[in-house]
């Protein structure tokens, strides 16, 4: 018997793995998504780079356009004007600006803004590139640590940027002349700085000129430096001929300032905002001798016409000082009237050689006992002050210190303030006095009496000659031989005498001419003395039309 077969086993189902379905974006959406991503990136970047908003107040809205006017620092865009509106009172223009985040650190208390446009000043031309690109707002970063968000714009571009190393100083001047903002400042004909501004002093009598001297030239400005106006051309006529001095062509056309430090001055640089006096010329500036000048007083009895403030005080060719003031000395009585001349003496001009033995009073003033004793010896030796002519053409006078051995005794009045030094009459006055004495002597000569007496003597002598001639005629018949020849000689001598005594004889004509010349000379000298007494300067300048 066959065994029944087993039923076949059931089929096991086979699992099939299917790949997951991928998410697919239609092609039409790809471009918008990319644009959205770029927009988000730009928005995030703009938000990240976006800096603070500031306000700037301008005098006018010229050159300001919202959304177009850029703010630049060192020619790099750091912001943009976003809105422009009038101030509440309508006097100013308020501009809102968005500044880049990288420039946020520049917004400090002393940061400056201004509108950059084409400008032409006396010495420079700037902003020509704005003729094509348009105006923009310039920024000059300050150095303060205090943050600020509201600013007042400058009316004009600053001359010197904040990041330029150097030192600012102030010059006191009587007038502005040709100086303006941007005028160059020279040191040994090198442009070392510029004028940054000027203003009238509080008292209204002087000007304060602010300058900026760049590094490294600012270290050459010391407390004893001298500044002067170097505008134009300085022409000087001296013994060496004509000298023409100028700093540069720019200073000729647009003006300029210059400074120099004496070699004997300290090397310590002057601090910021130090004040200096501005002199009119280099000559006036260099003849000053600093703050150690000693002042003295001189009293002159003659006229000081031709002497001016600033005239030199000379000692045998060396300018040791200058005239600082001239006053009238009324005195206690009318006969004591004179002129007081105040002078400044610069001791540094009379120092001995470095290798010489220096007296103990060197570097001291008249309050020192040793100095007074030494000066009294000089006065006792004949040291006096005298007015002298410095220029025959202009009639200018100067004060000379010199020794006069025959001077009248005198001494220094140390009790006066300043001390009073004795003086000697000027050479012009001595000449006038000599002429007056000569005229007085001529006046005492009896010219007319001499003429009358001479005429009487000649007439009397003629009569005597006539009597001698008559006597010779009577004796002619009585004498013989040698006596007759002697008588002939006497007759010839009498004839010669008669020729001399004749009215038309040369001797009498010469005598009359001499007397007439002497009379005219006396009259001319008297007129010259009178003219010099009225106008002493006519000896140098000549007789004026108004002088009779």
SENU-176809 format. One record per atom (N, C-alpha, C): residue in one letter; x, y, z. Coordinates in steps of 0.1 Angstrom, whole numbers, plus 5000, padded with zeros to 4 digits. Atoms other than C-alpha are relative to their C-alpha. Layout:
<nodes>
aXYZ
...
</nodes>
This chain:
<nodes>
x500949895000
x500050005000
x500950125000
x499249885001
x501450334990
x499650105010
x500349894990
x501850605014
x499550124993
x500549885007
x499950915007
x501050115001
x499049895001
x502051204996
x499550125008
x500449884992
x502251515018
x499850124991
x500349895008
x500751825005
x501250104999
x498849905001
x503352084992
x499950115010
x500049894990
x504352355017
x499550134993
x500549885006
x502652685012
x501250104996
x499049915005
x504652944993
x500150125010
x499849884992
x506253215014
x500150124991
x499949885008
x505753555000
x501350085001
x498749935000
x508853744990
x499750155001
x500249864998
x509054105003
x500950084990
x499349915010
x510054364978
x500250145006
x499749874995
x511854684988
x499950104989
x500249895010
x510754994970
x500750125005
x499349874997
x512855314969
x499050115004
x500949894995
x511355604988
x499850114989
x500349895010
x509755874967
x500750135004
x499349874998
x511956194964
x499050124998
x500849885001
x510456534970
x500650094989
x499549935012
x510856724938
x499250144999
x500649875001
x510357094933
x499950034985
x500149975014
x509057204901
x501050114996
x499049915005
x511557394880
x499650145000
x500549875000
x509357694879
x500250085013
x499849944987
x509957754916
x501450025004
x498549994996
x513757734917
x500450144999
x499549875001
x514358084905
x499550095011
x500549924989
x512058254930
x500649975013
x499450044987
x513558054958
x501450065001
x498649954999
x517058154949
x500050155002
x500149864998
x516058514946
x499650045015
x500349974986
x514458494981
x501149985009
x498850024991
x517558344996
x501050124998
x499149885001
x519658624981
x499550125007
x500649884993
x517258884994
x500249995015
x499850014986
x517458735028
x501450025004
x498549974997
x521258735027
x500350145000
x499749865001
x521359085016
x499450085011
x500749934989
x518859195042
x500849985013
x499250024988
x520859025069
x501350075000
x498749935000
x524059175057
x499850155002
x500349864999
x522459515054
x499750035015
x500349974986
x521159485089
x501249995009
x498850024992
x524459365102
x501050124998
x499149895003
x526359645085
x499450145002
x500649874998
x523859915092
x500450065013
x499649934988
x525160175116
x499050095005
x501049914993
x523560445137
x499550114990
x500649885007
x521460735124
x500450125007
x499549884994
x522861075130
x499350124993
x500649885006
x521661425124
x501250114999
x498949905002
x523861705110
x499250134996
x500749875002
x522762075111
x500950084991
x499349925010
x523862275080
x499450145000
x500549875002
x523562645073
x499050014989
x500950015012
x521862575039
x500049854996
x500150145005
x520762265021
x500649994986
x499350005012
x522962344991
x500849874998
x499250125003
x524362014976
x499549885008
x500550124992
x522261784999
x498749954993
x501150075006
x519961534982
x499849875007
x500350134993
x518261255002
x500249884990
x499850125008
x519260914989
x501150014990
x498949985010
x522061054967
x501350055006
x498849944995
x524461264987
x500749905010
x499350104992
x527161045002
x500850075010
x499149964989
x529261085033
x501349934998
x498750065003
x532961025027
x501050035010
x498949984991
x535960975049
x501249954993
x498850035008
x539360975031
x499649944987
x500550045013
x537460934998
x499349875000
x500750134998
x535660615011
x498650035005
x501449984996
x531860605013
x499849945014
x500350064987
x530860565050
x498650045004
x501449974996
x527260685049
x499350084989
x500849945010
x524460855031
x498950095006
x501049914995
x522061145036
x498649944996
x501350075002
x518560995041
x498850105000
x501249904999
x516361305048
x500650145002
x499649864998
x516661685047
x498750085003
x501249934995
x514261915066
x500550135006
x499749884993
x514262265080
x499949985015
x500050004986
x514962335116
x498750065005
x501249954995
x512162435139
x499850154999
x500149855001
x513062805138
x500250044985
x499849975014
x513762785100
x501350064997
x498749945003
x517262915103
x501149904995
x499050105004
x519162595098
x499349884992
x500550125007
x518762275077
x500549875008
x499750134993
x518661935095
x500049894990
x499850125009
x519961635076
x500249885008
x499950134994
x519461285087
x500949914991
x499150085007
x522161035077
x500249865006
x499750134995
x522760665080
x501549974997
x498650025000
x526360585088
x500349855001
x499750145000
x527960245081
x500649965014
x499550054987
x528760025111
x501550015002
x498549994999
x532460025104
x500550145003
x499649864997
x532460405107
x499450055013
x500649954987
x530560415140
x501050055010
x499049964991
x533760455159
x500550144997
x499649865003
x534360785141
x499150115005
x501049914996
x531260945155
x500250045015
x499749954986
x532761125186
x499850155000
x500449864997
x532461465201
x500650104991
x499449905008
x534961655180
x500149964985
x500050035015
x534261495146
x499350114993
x500549885008
x533561755119
x499449954987
x500750025013
x531261755089
x500050134992
x500149885009
x531161995059
x499649954986
x500450035014
x529862005023
x501250024991
x498849995009
x532661934998
x499450044986
x500449955013
x532162144966
x501250074994
x498949925007
x534362334941
x500250135007
x499749884993
x536062614960
x501450064995
x498849935004
x538662874950
x500450105011
x499549914990
x540663044977
x501250084995
x498949925005
x543563284976
x501249924997
x498850085002
x546163014977
x499849864995
x500350145004
x544462694966
x498749994993
x501250045007
x541762534945
x499649865004
x500350134995
x539862234959
x498649964995
x501350055004
x536862014951
x499650004986
x500349995015
x537162024913
x499349874996
x500650135004
x536061654911
x498550005002
x501449994998
x532661754924
x499250064989
x500649955011
x531961934892
x499349904991
x500550115008
x531261594876
x499249905008
x500750104992
x530261374905
x499050055009
x500949944990
x528361614926
x500650025013
x499449974986
x528861754961
x499749885009
x500150104990
x529261524990
x500450065014
x499849954986
x529561555028
x501449945005
x498750054995
x533161525041
x499949985015
x499950044986
x533961375075
x501550005004
x498650004994
x537061445097
x499849945014
x500250074988
x537261195125
x500850075012
x499449944988
x537961345160
x500849905008
x499250094991
x540061215188
x499449995014
x500650014987
x537661245217
x499549855002
x500550134996
x536360935236
x498550015002
x501449994997
x532861075240
x499249984987
x500950035012
x530160935216
x499050124998
x501049895003
x527961185198
x499249964987
x500950045011
x525061155174
x499450134993
x500549875006
x524161525166
x501250094998
x498849925003
x526661755149
x499550134993
x500149875007
x526962105136
x501050014989
x499050005011
x528562125101
x500850134999
x499249885002
x531362365093
x499550074987
x500349925011
x530762645069
x501049994988
x498950025010
x534062575051
x500849885004
x499250124997
x536362275048
x501150045010
x498949974991
x538962255076
x501350004993
x498749985007
x542462355066
x500949885004
x499150114995
x544162075087
x499149895005
x500750114994
x542761735094
x500449965014
x499750034986
x542561595129
x501249905001
x498950104999
x545061315121
x501350054995
x498749955004
x547761545109
x500850045013
x499349974988
x550461565136
x500650145000
x499549875000
x551561905147
x499450085013
x500449924988
x550862195172
x499450134995
x500749875003
x548462495171
x500650115009
x499549884993
x549662845181
x499150124997
x500849875001
x548063195184
x501050114998
x499249895003
x549563505169
x499250135002
x500649874998
x548663865180
x500550094990
x499749915011
x548564105151
x499250135001
x500849875000
x547464475148
x499050004989
x500950005012
x545764405114
x500249874993
x500050135007
x544964115091
x500950014987
x499349995012
x546664255060
x499549904989
x500450105010
x546663985033
x499849865005
x500150134994
x546363695057
x498649954999
x501350065001
x543463455052
x500149865004
x500050144997
x542463105061
x500749924989
x499250085010
x544862865044
x501350074996
x498749935003
x547763125042
x501149915005
x498950094995
x550962915044
x500950075010
x499049964990
x553462935072
x501349944997
x498750055005
x557162905062
x501049995012
x498950014992
x560162785081
x501349984992
x498850015009
x563462855063
x499649974985
x500650015013
x561362885031
x499449874997
x500850135001
x559762545037
x498650025005
x501349994995
x556062535040
x499849905012
x500050084988
x555662415076
x498650005006
x501350004994
x551962495084
x499150104992
x501049925006
x548962705076
x499250085010
x501049934992
x546562965090
x498749935001
x501250084999
x543562785104
x498850095003
x501149914997
x541463085114
x500550135007
x499749874993
x541363435129
x498750065006
x501149934994
x539163645151
x500450125007
x499749884993
x538963985167
x500149985015
x499950014986
x540164015202
x498950065008
x501149954992
x537764085230
x500050155001
x500049854998
x538964445234
x499950074986
x500149955013
x538664495196
x501250084995
x498849925004
x542164645193
x501049914992
x499050095006
x544064335180
x499249884994
x500650125006
x543464025160
x500849885005
x499450134996
x544063665171
x500049914988
x499950095012
x545363455142
x500549865005
x499750134996
x545363085148
x500849934988
x499250075009
x548062875130
x500249865004
x499750144997
x548962515128
x501349974993
x498750045005
x552562405124
x500249855000
x499950155001
x553062045112
x501249955006
x498850074996
x555461795126
x500849974988
x499149984988
x558461785127
x500350155002
x499649864999
x558662165122
x499550065013
x500549944988
x556562235153
x501049995012
x499050014989
x559562125175
x501050114999
x499149895001
x561462425162
x499450135005
x500649884994
x558962665177
x500250005015
x499749994986
x560162775211
x499450135005
x500649884994
x559163045235
x500650134995
x499449885005
x561563285219
x500050014984
x500149995015
x560563225182
x499450134996
x500549885006
x559763515160
x499149974988
x500850015012
x556863535135
x499950134994
x500149875007
x556563795108
x499149984987
x500850005012
x554363875078
x501050004988
x499150025012
x556263745047
x499350024987
x500749975013
x553763865021
x500850104992
x499349915010
x555064034990
x501549984999
x498550005002
x558664124983
x500650105009
x499349914991
x561064285008
x501350044993
x498949945008
x563464514989
x500750095010
x499249934991
x566364655009
x501250064992
x498949945006
x568964904997
x501150035010
x498949994990
x572264875016
x501350024994
x498749985005
x575964895013
x500449904990
x499750115010
x576064564994
x499150014988
x500849995012
x573564684968
x498549985004
x501450024999
x569864604963
x499849855004
x500350134996
x568664294982
x498549985000
x501450045001
x565364124974
x499749875007
x500350124992
x563963874999
x498549974999
x501450055000
x560763664996
x500149855003
x500150144996
x559663325009
x499749914988
x500450095012
x558063184977
x499250084991
x500949945009
x556063274947
x498650015005
x501350004994
x552963184966
x499850125010
x500149894991
x553663434993
x500050144993
x500149885007
x554163704967
x498550034995
x501349995006
x550763634951
x498950005011
x501150024990
x548663524981
x500350035014
x499649974986
x550563625012
x500649885007
x499450114992
x552363415038
x500650055013
x499349974987
x553863405073
x501249925001
x498750074998
x557263295084
x500450015015
x499550004986
x559063215117
x501449955000
x498650044998
x562563175129
x500350005015
x499750014986
x564063075162
x501550045002
x498649974998
x567363245174
x500849895005
x499250114996
x570263025178
x500349995015
x499750004986
x570763135214
x498849965008
x501250034993
x567163045223
x500049855005
x500150144995
x566162735243
x499549904990
x500450115009
x565562405225
x498649945004
x501350064995
x562362335245
x498950054991
x501149965009
x559362325221
x498950085008
x501149924994
x556562575229
x498849915001
x501250084998
x553362415243
x498950054991
x501249975009
x550062415224
x499450145005
x500749874998
x548262755221
x500950115006
x499149904996
x551362955230
x499850134991
x500349875008
x550863325220
x501450064996
x498949935005
x553363505199
x499650134993
x500349885006
x553563855185
x500449994985
x499750005014
x553363895147
x500650134996
x499349885005
x555864145133
x499750034986
x500349965014
x555464335101
x501149964990
x498950045009
x558864235086
x501049915007
x498950094994
x561763995091
x501050095008
x499049914994
x564064285100
x499550045014
x500649964987
x561664405128
x500049885009
x500150124991
x561264045141
x501449965005
x498750054996
x564963955142
x500850105009
x499249904992
x566164275159
x499449995015
x500450014986
x564064185190
x500949905007
x499150084992
x566064025218
x499349935011
x500750084990
x563463845238
x499550085012
x500749944989
x562063915272
x501050065010
x499049954990
x565364015290
x500550144996
x499649875003
x565464365276
x500050095012
x499949904989
x566564645300
x499650144995
x500549885005
x564764975297
x500750125007
x499449884995
x566365315302
x499350134994
x500749875004
x565265685298
x501150104996
x499149905005
x567065955278
x499250134999
x500749875001
x566266325280
x500850094991
x499449925010
x567066545250
x499450145000
x500549865000
x566866925249
x499750054986
x500249965014
x566866945211
x498849934994
x501150065007
x564266845185
x500349864997
x499850145003
x563666475180
x499249974987
x500750025013
x561966525146
x500949914991
x499250105007
x563066225125
x500349885008
x499850124991
x563365985155
x498649945002
x501350074999
x560565725155
x500249885009
x500050124992
x559665425177
x500549894991
x499350115008
x561765125165
x501350044995
x498749965005
x564765335156
x501149935008
x498950084992
x568065155166
x500750085010
x499049944990
x570165225196
x501349944997
x498850055006
x573665195183
x501250035009
x498749974993
x577065155200
x501149964991
x498950015009
x579865205175
x499749894989
x500450095011
x578065015147
x499349885004
x500850124996
x576364745168
x498750055006
x501349964995
x572664775173
x499749925013
x500250064987
x572264705210
x498650025006
x501349984995
x568664815214
x499250084990
x500949925009
x565865025200
x499250105008
x500949914993
x563565315208
x498649945001
x501350064997
x560365205224
x498950105002
x501149904998
x558565535232
x500750145000
x499649865000
x558865915229
x498950085006
x500949924993
x557266155253
x500550145002
x499649864996
x557266525261
x500250015015
x499749984986
x558866625294
x499750155003
x500549874998
x556966935305
x500950075011
x499149944990
x559166985336
x499150085010
x500749914990
x558267215365
x499950144995
x500049875006
x559067525345
x500049994985
x500150005014
x558567625309
x501449984994
x498650005006
x562367665303
x500649865001
x499450134999
x562967305313
x499349894991
x500650095009
x560867145286
x501049934992
x499150085009
x562466865267
x499349884995
x500650125006
x561866525251
x500649885007
x499650124994
x561966195269
x499949884990
x499950115009
x563065895248
x500349875008
x499850134992
x562665545263
x500649904990
x499350105009
x564965275249
x500149875007
x499850134994
x565264905254
x501449954995
x498750055002
x568764765257
x500049855001
x499950145000
x569464405248
x501449955004
x498750044996
x572264275269
x500749894992
x499550115008
x572663965247
x500850054988
x499349955012
x574064195219
x501450045004
x498749954996
x577064295240
x500849895009
x499350114993
x578263955254
x501549994995
x498650025005
x582063895254
x500149864993
x499750135007
x583663605236
x499849885010
x500250114990
x582863255250
x501249975008
x498850034993
x586563205259
x500550115009
x499549894992
x586863545276
x499549995014
x500450004986
x586663605313
x498850095002
x501249924999
x583163725321
x499950075013
x500249934987
x582563995347
x498849945008
x501150064991
x580263905376
x498650064997
x501349945003
x577564145364
x499349954987
x500550055012
x577063965331
x498749925002
x501250074998
x573463855328
x499150065010
x500849944990
x572164085355
x499550144995
x500649885004
x570164405353
x500550125008
x499649894992
x570464755367
x499750005014
x500350014985
x569164645401
x501249945007
x498950064994
x572464465407
x501150115003
x499049904996
x575164665426
x501250004992
x498850015009
x578064545405
x499750064987
x500449955013
x576264635373
x499950165001
x500149864999
x575564985386
x501350075002
x498649944998
x579165045397
x500750004987
x499450005013
x580364935363
x499550104990
x500749905008
x577865155345
x500450145004
x499649874995
x578765455367
x501450034995
x498749975005
x582365415356
x500050044985
x500149965014
x581365425320
x499550144998
x500549875001
x579365735325
x501150105004
x499049914995
x582265895344
x501150014989
x499150005011
x584465805314
x499550074987
x500549925011
x582266005290
x499049934992
x501050075007
x579665755279
x498750085000
x501249925001
x576665945266
x499149954989
x500950035011
x573565905244
x499950134992
x500149885009
x573366135213
x499149964988
x500850015012
x570966185185
x500950024987
x499249995012
x572566125151
x499149984987
x500750025012
x571466135115
x500349864994
x499850145006
x570965785100
x499850004985
x500350005014
x569765885065
x499950144995
x500049865005
x570566205047
x498850034991
x501149985010
x567766145022
x498650025008
x501350004993
x564866075046
x500150085013
x499949934988
x566266265076
x499749935013
x500350084988
x565765975100
x501150015010
x499050004989
x567565985133
x500049875008
x499850124991
x568865715156
x500750055013
x499349974988
x570265715191
x501349925001
x498750064999
x573965645195
x500650015014
x499250004987
x575965545226
x501550014996
x498549995003
x579565665225
x500650085011
x499249934990
x582265815246
x500450144995
x499749865003
x582766195247
x500950055011
x499149964990
x585966285266
x499750145006
x500349864996
x584966655268
x498650025005
x501449994996
x581466585279
x499950065014
x500249944987
x580066775309
x499749895010
x500250114990
x580066575341
x498549965002
x501350054999
x576966365346
x500049865007
x500150134994
x575666055363
x498649944998
x501350075003
x572865795360
x499150035012
x501049984989
x569665875380
x499449865002
x500650144997
x569065525394
x498750015007
x501249994993
x566165655414
x498850014991
x501049995010
x564165715382
x499649874996
x500550135006
x561965445367
x499550024986
x498750065000
x563465355343
x501150095003
x498849914997
x566965495351
x500250094989
x499749905010
x567865815334
x501550014997
x498649995004
x571065825314
x500350134994
x499749865006
x572866155306
x500249994985
x499950005015
x572966265270
x500950114996
x499149905006
x575166475247
x499250064988
x500749935011
x573866735223
x500449944986
x499750065013
x573666615187
x500950084992
x499149935008
x576066705160
x499350114992
x500749905007
x573366895141
x499850135009
x500249894991
x572667115171
x501350075002
x498749944998
x576367175176
x500450084988
x499749925012
x576667285140
x499250135000
x500849884999
x573767525145
x500650105010
x499449914990
x575367665177
x501350074994
x498849945006
x578667715158
x499750114990
x500449905009
x576967905131
x499550125007
x500549884993
x575168125156
x501250085006
x498949934994
x578468205173
x500850074989
x499349935011
x580068285139
x499350124996
x500849885004
x577168515130
x500250115010
x499949904990
x577468685163
x501450074999
x498749935002
x581168755157
x500050094988
x500149915012
x580468885122
x499250125003
x500849884997
x577769115136
x500850105008
x499249904992
x580369265160
x501150074992
x499049935008
x582669355131
x499450134994
x500649885006
x582069725122
x500450024986
x499750005014
x582069675085
x499850144994
x500349875006
x580470005077
x501050115005
x499049914995
x582870195100
x501349984994
x498750025007
x585870025085
x500050064986
x500149945013
x584670135051
x500150155000
x499949854999
x584170495061
x501450045005
x498749964995
x587470505080
x501149984989
x499150035011
x589270345051
x500050114989
x500149895010
x587870605027
x500650135005
x499449884995
x588870885050
x501549995000
x498550025000
x592370745053
x500650024986
x499549985014
x592670725015
x500050144996
x500149865004
x591471085011
x501250085006
x498949934992
x593971205038
x501349974994
x498750045006
x596771005022
x500250074986
x500049935013
x595871164988
x500550145002
x499649874998
x596171505002
x501550015004
x498650004996
x599471425018
x500949984987
x499250025012
x600771294984
x500050134992
x500049875007
x599671624968
x500950105006
x499149914993
x601571824994
x501449964997
x498650045003
x604671614988
x500450034986
x499749975014
x604371664951
x500350154998
x499749865001
x604272044955
x501350035006
x498749984993
x607172034979
x501249964991
x499050055009
x609171834953
x500250094989
x499849905011
x608472084926
x500850125005
x499349894995
x609772364948
x501549975002
x498650054997
x612872164957
x500749974987
x499350055012
x613572074921
x501050104995
x499149895005
x615172414913
x501250025009
x498949984991
x617372404943
x501049895001
x499150124999
x618872054940
x500749984987
x499250045012
x621571944916
x500749875003
x499350134999
x623571624909
x499249895005
x500650124995
x622771314929
x498650035007
x501349964993
x620071504949
x498950014990
x501049995011
x618271574916
x499549874996
x500550145004
x618171204907
x499249945012
x500850054989
x616971124942
x498650065000
x501349945001
x614271374938
x499149944989
x500750065011
x613271214905
x499449875005
x500650124994
x612870884923
x498850025009
x501149974991
x610671034949
x498850044992
x501149965008
x608571194922
x499349884994
x500650125006
x608070854905
x499249925011
x500750074989
x607170694939
x498650075003
x501249934997
x604570964945
x499049984989
x501050035011
x603070904910
x499449865002
x500550134997
x602770534919
x499050005011
x501049994989
x601070624951
x498750064996
x501249935005
x598670854933
x499149904992
x500850105007
x597670564910
x499349905010
x500650094990
x597070344940
x498850065007
x501149934993
x594870604956
x498950064991
x501049965009
x592870684925
x498749935003
x501450064997
x589070624927
x499849874992
x500150125007
x589370364900
x501249905001
x498850084998
x592570204914
x499549855003
x500450144997
x592469814916
x500049985015
x499950034985
x593369824954
x498750055006
x501249964994
x590370034962
x498849924996
x501150095005
x588069824940
x500049875007
x499950134993
x589369504956
x499550025015
x500449984986
x588869654991
x498550025001
x501449985000
x585369764983
x499349864998
x500650135002
x584569414969
x500149915012
x499950084988
x585969244999
x499150045011
x500949964990
x583969455022
x498549964997
x501450045004
x580769385002
x499849855002
x500150144998
x581469015002
x499949965015
x500150034986
x581969015039
x498750045005
x501449964995
x578669195044
x499049894995
x500950105005
x576868945021
x500249875008
x499750124992
x578568655040
x499350005013
x500649994987
x577368785073
x498549994999
x501450015002
x573868825060
x499549864997
x500450145003
x573768475045
x500149915012
x499950084988
x575068315077
x498950035010
x501149974990
x572468505098
x498749934995
x501250065005
x569768375075
x500049855002
x499850154998
x571168015077
x499749965014
x500250034986
x571268025114
x498550025004
x501449994997
x567668155116
x499249884994
x500750125006
x566467875092
x500249885008
x499750124992
x568267605112
x499350015013
x500649984987
x566767745144
x498549964998
x501550035002
x563167715129
x499849864995
x500150135006
x563667405108
x501349935000
x498650065000
x566767205118
x500149894989
x499950115009
x565866925094
x500350054986
x499749955013
x566367155064
x501449984996
x498650035004
x570067085066
x500149884993
x500050135007
x569266735054
x499150004988
x501150015010
x566066785034
x500050114990
x500049885009
x566767125019
x498950095005
x501049904997
x564667435021
x498749974994
x501350025005
x560967375018
x499450124994
x500749895006
x558567584998
x499450105010
x500749914990
x556867715029
x501050085009
x499049924992
x560167835045
x500350134993
x499749875007
x560668205038
x501550024998
</nodes>
